[in-house]
Structures are given as C-alpha cells and as structure tokens.
Amino acid sequence: MNVLLRQDYDGLGEAGQEVKVKDGFARNFLIPQGIAFLANKQNRKRFENDQKQKSWKQEKEKQAAAELAKKLENVSCTISVQVGEEDKLFGSVTSQNIADSLKEQGFDIEKRKILLDEPIKALGIYTVNVKLHSDVEGSVKVWVVKE
C-alpha cells in the first residue's frame, strides 16, 4: 500500500514523501496515529494545504516575535538587590528575577527564554538576550542597583 507521510518517520522517510508499506502497518498504525495518509490525489492536496497553513502560522509567529523584539529594545528592568560591604551582592540576579520584572511591565516572557550564561553577581548595567522565536532574538537592559 502506498502512503503519503504527514511527518518525518525514522526508517520510512520524510514528510511529504510517498512510500510503499505493508497494508497492515498502514491500516493499523500509520493512518490511525496520524503519521500518514493513504496516497491519493485528494490527500496530496490536503497535505499541501496543511503545509501552507503551517508555514503561514510560523511566519505569523515570527512577525509577532520580531515586533516584540522591537518593543523590548526600549525596555529596561531595574532590579534592586541587597548588598554587603564593597557592594557585593547577597545571592545573584537570575533569569526568574528578570522575567518577574518584565511581567510587572506587561511583558509575559518565560524565564527559560531569557539567555543568561551565568547569574548576575555584581551591580551594574547588563544587556540580556531574550530568545523569542527560533529565528528572532531581542535584548533587554537590566539595571542591578542596591536597595
């Protein structure tokens, strides 16, 4: 039986490829799991339409991320921390602290999208990168000041 793969599948092929498989494997596994369609003209058009919608949705998400990145360029977070002698921080400023500060300003960004090589352990001004999309990165200025 010939099937049209909807997604990549190890050992068979890549999405959009037409492959020949045993009837039982197609009927009992590939088609019910949504991995493949029966290879016919109607399903080819259906697959092409799905791909167009998928690419349109990804492009829309990318544009939204680019707009958010532009907005973040003008944003600065001020995080006040306790310091000891010689302006040494008690603890550090983490991506969670930055995410909370951004949330207070109306930007809902997850902490795992904030790219810190290591936690900030000194007072100063830092530029922190934020991964908004697989192709789009923004940056935020973070001011670490003492309480």
Secondary structure, 3 states (H helix, E strand, C coil): CEEEECCCECCCECCCCEEECCHHHHHHHHCCCCCEEECCHHHHHHHHHHHHHHHHHHHHHHHHHHHHHHHHHCCEEEEEECECHHHEEEEEECHHHHHHHHHHCCCCCCHHHEECCCCEEECEEEEEEEECCCCCEEEEEEEEEEC
